[in-house]
Amino acid sequence: MHNNLSQYTFGDIVYIKTDQDQNKIMVTELRFSQGQCLYTVSNNGMNSECYNYELTDKADENTKLGL
């Protein structure tokens, strides 16, 4: 049985929930280990590693406004 552990896939545009600027970032790599998916996301040559719970597909305007 195949379980899909990733909420996002290559090329998806996502946001890091805690990013105050709410910059659009792209999923560029997925790694699976011990039942979890670790994403590498990229924006302007900068890479970050994030888990599902750190990402969203909708910008949070309140975070962007500092609220």
ABEGO torsion letter per residue (X at the ends): XBBBABABBBGBBBBBAABAAGBBBBBABBBBBGGBBBBBBBBGGBBBBBBAAABBABBBAAAAAGX
